[in-house]
Amino acid sequence: MKVHLIETKDGGIEVREWGSGDSVVMIPSLGRTAKDFDEMASRLSNDGYQVICPEPRSVGSSNQKISELSMKDMAQDIADVITERAEGKRATLVGHAFGNRIARMTATEYPEMIDSVVLLCCGGKFPPKSEIVKAMFKIFDPELSDEEHLSAVKKAFFAPMNDPSVWFNGWHGILAAVQTAATKELSVDYWWEAAGKDLLIVQPEFDAIATIENARHIVEELSNKSKLVVVPDSGHALLPEQPEIVQKAILEWLRERN
């Protein structure tokens, strides 16, 4: 793995990068770091892909301003990374949870740069229950005890049978707040279909945040452009819960497109 700093008009973007080959750009969840993809990126690079994982603004060495952050700003960041690191090749975007909103926004704004889009935990139109939303935002409360924090992580992000302690750390509250605010500037319909790009939806069986109605709806809308894989024994965290199944689904998708 190599770390690069991409200079843009708004500042630097830290990029974690593995391997060579067709380009796959991975975008993390709300208030999370690109390090969530480290294991998956390493696995995919071993199968012959260049995996590019940009850190969100304010995380690591990424030093662009985050005040008044917009969805278009976040899409521009991904486009800048593709331009710099993919060397003119079209990329497949993999967005986890909130990251799939950014992935679809990027495809909408820069369709010429994107080959296809993979949505891990497809959300946007069908909201979660209020108690799940409450648990999700409690995670960023610094006043919580360790036990309360872990309980909120488990309730919002993990299937009942899985251990949430792997996601005890790695939360960035200020980033999550500005990312959440950015989603309110545009209708979901603006980016929902990802400019008509082919979509792979990898949907956890027990996802309480990005409910499965979202995945079913987009597959019904784009039946000839989409594929749905439902992952058992997994919640919204997905990556630490079922990495082998996710890797297999993404690899099959990439190979089918070659």
C-alpha positions as a Markdown table, in Angstrom:
| # | Residue | x | y | z |
|---|---|---|---|---|
| 1 | Met | 0.0 | 0.0 | 0.0 |
| 2 | Lys | 1.2 | 3.5 | -0.9 |
| 3 | Val | -0.1 | 6.8 | 0.4 |
| 4 | His | -0.3 | 9.9 | -1.9 |
| 5 | Leu | -1.3 | 13.5 | -1.3 |
| 6 | Ile | -3.3 | 14.8 | -4.3 |
| 7 | Glu | -3.2 | 18.6 | -4.6 |
| 8 | Thr | -6.5 | 20.2 | -5.7 |
| 9 | Lys | -7.8 | 23.8 | -5.8 |
| 10 | Asp | -9.4 | 23.2 | -2.4 |
| 11 | Gly | -6.3 | 21.6 | -0.8 |
| 12 | Gly | -4.8 | 18.1 | -0.4 |
| 13 | Ile | -6.6 | 14.8 | -0.5 |
| 14 | Glu | -4.9 | 11.8 | 1.1 |
| 15 | Val | -5.1 | 8.7 | -1.1 |
| 16 | Arg | -4.4 | 5.1 | 0.1 |
| 17 | Glu | -3.6 | 3.0 | -3.0 |
| 18 | Trp | -2.9 | -0.7 | -3.8 |
| 19 | Gly | -1.9 | -2.5 | -6.9 |
| 20 | Ser | -2.3 | -1.9 | -10.6 |
| 21 | Gly | -4.8 | -2.7 | -13.3 |
| 22 | Asp | -8.4 | -1.5 | -13.8 |
| 23 | Ser | -9.2 | 1.3 | -11.4 |
| 24 | Val | -11.6 | 0.8 | -8.4 |
| 25 | Val | -12.3 | 3.8 | -6.2 |
| 26 | Met | -13.7 | 3.2 | -2.7 |
| 27 | Ile | -15.7 | 5.8 | -0.7 |
| 28 | Pro | -16.3 | 5.2 | 3.0 |
| 29 | Ser | -19.4 | 5.6 | 5.1 |
| 30 | Leu | -20.7 | 8.6 | 7.1 |
| 31 | Gly | -18.0 | 10.1 | 9.3 |
| 32 | Arg | -15.7 | 7.1 | 8.6 |
| 33 | Thr | -12.2 | 6.7 | 7.3 |
| 34 | Ala | -11.0 | 5.1 | 4.1 |
| 35 | Lys | -9.0 | 2.7 | 6.3 |
| 36 | Asp | -12.3 | 0.7 | 6.6 |
| 37 | Phe | -11.4 | -0.5 | 3.1 |
| 38 | Asp | -7.8 | -1.6 | 3.8 |
| 39 | Glu | -8.6 | -5.4 | 4.0 |
| 40 | Met | -10.9 | -5.3 | 0.9 |
| 41 | Ala | -8.5 | -3.1 | -1.1 |
| 42 | Ser | -5.6 | -5.5 | -0.4 |
| 43 | Arg | -7.7 | -8.5 | -1.5 |
| 44 | Leu | -8.8 | -6.8 | -4.7 |
| 45 | Ser | -5.3 | -5.6 | -5.6 |
| 46 | Asn | -4.1 | -9.2 | -5.3 |
| 47 | Asp | -6.6 | -10.1 | -8.0 |
| 48 | Gly | -5.2 | -7.5 | -10.4 |
| 49 | Tyr | -6.9 | -4.2 | -9.7 |
| 50 | Gln | -5.7 | -0.7 | -8.8 |
| 51 | Val | -7.6 | 0.1 | -5.7 |
| 52 | Ile | -7.8 | 3.8 | -4.8 |
| 53 | Cys | -9.2 | 4.9 | -1.4 |
| 54 | Pro | -9.4 | 8.7 | -0.8 |
| 55 | Glu | -9.7 | 9.9 | 2.7 |
| 56 | Pro | -12.6 | 12.3 | 3.2 |
| 57 | Arg | -12.0 | 16.0 | 4.0 |
| 58 | Ser | -10.4 | 16.6 | 7.4 |
| 59 | Val | -9.4 | 12.9 | 7.8 |
| 60 | Gly | -5.7 | 12.0 | 7.8 |
| 61 | Ser | -3.7 | 14.4 | 5.6 |
| 62 | Ser | -6.8 | 15.5 | 3.7 |
| 63 | Asn | -6.8 | 19.2 | 4.5 |
| 64 | Gln | -9.5 | 20.8 | 2.4 |
| 65 | Lys | -12.1 | 23.0 | 4.2 |
| 66 | Ile | -15.2 | 21.2 | 5.3 |
| 67 | Ser | -17.4 | 24.3 | 6.1 |
| 68 | Glu | -20.3 | 24.6 | 3.7 |
| 69 | Leu | -19.4 | 21.2 | 2.2 |
| 70 | Ser | -21.7 | 20.2 | -0.7 |
| 71 | Met | -22.5 | 16.9 | -2.5 |
| 72 | Lys | -20.9 | 18.5 | -5.6 |
| 73 | Asp | -17.7 | 19.3 | -3.6 |
| 74 | Met | -17.5 | 15.6 | -2.5 |
| 75 | Ala | -18.0 | 14.5 | -6.1 |
| 76 | Gln | -15.4 | 16.9 | -7.3 |
| 77 | Asp | -12.9 | 15.4 | -4.8 |
| 78 | Ile | -13.5 | 11.9 | -6.3 |
| 79 | Ala | -13.2 | 13.2 | -9.8 |
| 80 | Asp | -9.9 | 14.9 | -8.9 |
| 81 | Val | -8.6 | 11.7 | -7.5 |
| 82 | Ile | -9.6 | 9.7 | -10.6 |
| 83 | Thr | -7.9 | 12.3 | -12.9 |
| 84 | Glu | -4.7 | 12.1 | -10.9 |
| 85 | Arg | -4.4 | 8.4 | -10.0 |
| 86 | Ala | -6.3 | 6.5 | -12.7 |
| 87 | Glu | -4.3 | 8.0 | -15.5 |
| 88 | Gly | -7.3 | 8.7 | -17.8 |
| 89 | Lys | -8.9 | 5.3 | -17.3 |
| 90 | Arg | -12.6 | 5.1 | -16.4 |
| 91 | Ala | -13.1 | 3.8 | -12.8 |
| 92 | Thr | -15.6 | 1.6 | -11.0 |
| 93 | Leu | -16.8 | 3.4 | -7.9 |
| 94 | Val | -17.6 | 1.4 | -4.7 |
| 95 | Gly | -19.5 | 3.5 | -2.1 |
| 96 | His | -20.3 | 2.1 | 1.3 |
| 97 | Ala | -23.4 | 3.5 | 3.0 |
| 98 | Phe | -23.2 | 7.3 | 2.8 |
| 99 | Gly | -20.3 | 6.7 | 0.4 |
| 100 | Asn | -22.8 | 5.3 | -2.2 |
| 101 | Arg | -24.5 | 8.7 | -2.2 |
| 102 | Ile | -21.2 | 10.3 | -3.1 |
| 103 | Ala | -20.5 | 7.6 | -5.7 |
| 104 | Arg | -23.9 | 8.2 | -7.4 |
| 105 | Met | -23.3 | 11.9 | -7.2 |
| 106 | Thr | -19.9 | 11.5 | -8.9 |
| 107 | Ala | -21.4 | 9.4 | -11.6 |
| 108 | Thr | -24.1 | 12.0 | -12.2 |
| 109 | Glu | -21.7 | 14.9 | -12.4 |
| 110 | Tyr | -18.8 | 13.1 | -14.2 |
| 111 | Pro | -20.3 | 10.2 | -16.2 |
| 112 | Glu | -17.4 | 10.2 | -18.7 |
| 113 | Met | -15.1 | 9.1 | -15.8 |
| 114 | Ile | -17.2 | 6.2 | -14.5 |
| 115 | Asp | -17.5 | 2.7 | -15.8 |
| 116 | Ser | -19.9 | 1.3 | -13.2 |
| 117 | Val | -21.0 | 1.8 | -9.6 |
| 118 | Val | -21.1 | -0.6 | -6.7 |
| 119 | Leu | -23.5 | 0.3 | -3.8 |
| 120 | Leu | -22.7 | -1.3 | -0.5 |
| 121 | Cys | -25.8 | -0.7 | 1.6 |
| 122 | Cys | -28.1 | 1.2 | -0.8 |
| 123 | Gly | -30.0 | 4.0 | 0.9 |
| 124 | Gly | -31.7 | 7.3 | 0.1 |
| 125 | Lys | -35.4 | 7.0 | -0.4 |
| 126 | Phe | -36.8 | 4.8 | 2.3 |
| 127 | Pro | -35.7 | 6.0 | 5.7 |
| 128 | Pro | -34.8 | 3.9 | 8.8 |
| 129 | Lys | -36.8 | 3.8 | 11.9 |
| 130 | Ser | -36.5 | 6.8 | 14.3 |
| 131 | Glu | -34.8 | 4.8 | 17.0 |
| 132 | Ile | -32.1 | 3.6 | 14.5 |
| 133 | Val | -31.4 | 7.2 | 13.4 |
| 134 | Lys | -31.1 | 8.2 | 17.1 |
| 135 | Ala | -28.6 | 5.4 | 17.7 |
| 136 | Met | -26.6 | 6.3 | 14.7 |
| 137 | Phe | -26.1 | 9.9 | 15.8 |
| 138 | Lys | -25.5 | 8.9 | 19.4 |
| 139 | Ile | -22.3 | 7.3 | 18.2 |
| 140 | Phe | -20.8 | 10.7 | 17.7 |
| 141 | Asp | -21.6 | 11.9 | 21.2 |
| 142 | Pro | -18.3 | 12.3 | 23.2 |
| 143 | Glu | -20.2 | 12.2 | 26.5 |
| 144 | Leu | -21.3 | 8.6 | 26.1 |
| 145 | Ser | -19.7 | 5.9 | 28.2 |
| 146 | Asp | -17.8 | 3.2 | 26.4 |
| 147 | Glu | -20.7 | 0.8 | 27.0 |
| 148 | Glu | -23.3 | 3.3 | 25.7 |
| 149 | His | -21.2 | 4.0 | 22.6 |
| 150 | Leu | -20.7 | 0.3 | 21.8 |
| 151 | Ser | -24.4 | -0.4 | 22.3 |
| 152 | Ala | -25.3 | 2.4 | 19.8 |
| 153 | Val | -22.8 | 1.1 | 17.3 |
| 154 | Lys | -24.3 | -2.4 | 17.6 |
| 155 | Lys | -27.9 | -1.2 | 17.3 |
| 156 | Ala | -27.3 | 1.0 | 14.3 |
| 157 | Phe | -24.6 | -0.8 | 12.3 |
| 158 | Phe | -24.3 | -4.5 | 13.1 |
| 159 | Ala | -26.4 | -7.6 | 12.7 |
| 160 | Pro | -27.5 | -9.2 | 16.0 |
| 161 | Met | -25.0 | -12.1 | 15.8 |
| 162 | Asn | -21.9 | -9.9 | 15.1 |
| 163 | Asp | -19.4 | -8.2 | 17.3 |
| 164 | Pro | -19.5 | -4.4 | 17.0 |
| 165 | Ser | -16.2 | -3.8 | 18.8 |
| 166 | Val | -14.3 | -3.7 | 15.5 |
| 167 | Trp | -16.0 | -0.4 | 14.8 |
| 168 | Phe | -15.6 | 1.1 | 18.3 |
| 169 | Asn | -13.2 | 3.7 | 17.0 |
| 170 | Gly | -12.8 | 5.5 | 13.6 |
| 171 | Trp | -15.7 | 8.0 | 14.0 |
| 172 | His | -15.3 | 11.6 | 12.9 |
| 173 | Gly | -18.2 | 13.7 | 14.3 |
| 174 | Ile | -17.6 | 17.0 | 12.7 |
| 175 | Leu | -17.2 | 15.4 | 9.3 |
| 176 | Ala | -20.4 | 13.4 | 9.8 |
| 177 | Ala | -22.3 | 16.6 | 10.7 |
| 178 | Val | -21.3 | 18.4 | 7.5 |
| 179 | Gln | -21.8 | 15.4 | 5.3 |
| 180 | Thr | -25.3 | 15.0 | 6.7 |
| 181 | Ala | -26.0 | 18.7 | 6.1 |
| 182 | Ala | -24.8 | 18.4 | 2.5 |
| 183 | Thr | -27.4 | 15.8 | 1.7 |
| 184 | Lys | -30.2 | 18.4 | 2.2 |
| 185 | Glu | -29.1 | 20.6 | -0.7 |
| 186 | Leu | -30.4 | 18.4 | -3.5 |
| 187 | Ser | -33.3 | 16.0 | -4.0 |
| 188 | Val | -32.3 | 12.3 | -3.8 |
| 189 | Asp | -33.7 | 12.0 | -7.3 |
| 190 | Tyr | -30.8 | 14.2 | -8.6 |
| 191 | Trp | -28.2 | 11.4 | -8.0 |
| 192 | Trp | -30.4 | 8.3 | -7.4 |
| 193 | Glu | -29.8 | 6.6 | -10.7 |
| 194 | Ala | -26.1 | 7.4 | -11.0 |
| 195 | Ala | -26.6 | 8.8 | -14.5 |
| 196 | Gly | -27.8 | 5.4 | -15.7 |
| 197 | Lys | -24.5 | 3.6 | -15.0 |
| 198 | Asp | -24.6 | -0.2 | -14.5 |
| 199 | Leu | -25.2 | -0.8 | -10.7 |
| 200 | Leu | -24.2 | -3.6 | -8.4 |
| 201 | Ile | -26.1 | -3.4 | -5.2 |
| 202 | Val | -24.7 | -5.4 | -2.3 |
| 203 | Gln | -27.3 | -5.3 | 0.4 |
| 204 | Pro | -27.0 | -6.6 | 4.0 |
| 205 | Glu | -29.8 | -8.9 | 5.2 |
| 206 | Phe | -30.1 | -7.0 | 8.6 |
| 207 | Asp | -29.4 | -3.4 | 7.4 |
| 208 | Ala | -31.5 | -1.2 | 9.7 |
| 209 | Ile | -30.2 | 2.1 | 8.2 |
| 210 | Ala | -30.2 | 1.6 | 4.5 |
| 211 | Thr | -33.3 | -0.6 | 4.5 |
| 212 | Ile | -33.7 | -3.3 | 1.8 |
| 213 | Glu | -36.7 | -1.4 | 0.3 |
| 214 | Asn | -34.1 | 1.0 | -1.2 |
| 215 | Ala | -32.2 | -1.8 | -3.0 |
| 216 | Arg | -35.4 | -3.4 | -4.2 |
| 217 | His | -36.7 | -0.1 | -5.5 |
| 218 | Ile | -33.7 | 0.8 | -7.5 |
| 219 | Val | -33.5 | -2.8 | -9.0 |
| 220 | Glu | -37.1 | -2.5 | -10.1 |
| 221 | Glu | -36.4 | 0.9 | -11.7 |
| 222 | Leu | -33.2 | -0.2 | -13.4 |
| 223 | Ser | -33.8 | -3.9 | -14.0 |
| 224 | Asn | -31.7 | -4.0 | -17.1 |
| 225 | Lys | -28.9 | -2.0 | -15.6 |
| 226 | Ser | -28.6 | -3.4 | -12.1 |
| 227 | Lys | -27.8 | -6.5 | -10.1 |
| 228 | Leu | -28.7 | -7.3 | -6.4 |
| 229 | Val | -26.8 | -9.5 | -4.0 |
| 230 | Val | -28.2 | -9.9 | -0.5 |
| 231 | Val | -25.6 | -10.7 | 2.1 |
| 232 | Pro | -26.7 | -12.9 | 5.0 |
| 233 | Asp | -25.8 | -12.3 | 8.7 |
| 234 | Ser | -24.7 | -8.7 | 8.1 |
| 235 | Gly | -25.9 | -5.2 | 9.0 |
| 236 | His | -25.0 | -1.7 | 7.9 |
| 237 | Ala | -21.3 | -2.1 | 8.8 |
| 238 | Leu | -21.1 | -5.0 | 6.2 |
| 239 | Leu | -17.3 | -4.7 | 5.5 |
| 240 | Pro | -16.1 | -6.0 | 8.8 |
| 241 | Glu | -19.0 | -8.4 | 9.1 |
| 242 | Gln | -18.9 | -10.3 | 5.8 |
| 243 | Pro | -15.7 | -9.3 | 3.9 |
| 244 | Glu | -15.4 | -12.6 | 1.9 |
| 245 | Ile | -18.9 | -12.4 | 0.5 |
| 246 | Val | -18.5 | -8.7 | -0.4 |
| 247 | Gln | -15.1 | -9.4 | -2.1 |
| 248 | Lys | -16.6 | -12.2 | -4.1 |
| 249 | Ala | -19.6 | -10.1 | -5.3 |
| 250 | Ile | -17.3 | -7.2 | -6.3 |
| 251 | Leu | -14.8 | -9.5 | -8.1 |
| 252 | Glu | -17.6 | -11.3 | -10.0 |
| 253 | Trp | -19.0 | -7.9 | -11.1 |
| 254 | Leu | -15.6 | -6.6 | -12.2 |
| 255 | Arg | -14.7 | -9.8 | -14.1 |
| 256 | Glu | -18.1 | -9.8 | -15.9 |
| 257 | Arg | -17.3 | -6.3 | -17.3 |
| 258 | Asn | -14.0 | -7.2 | -18.8 |
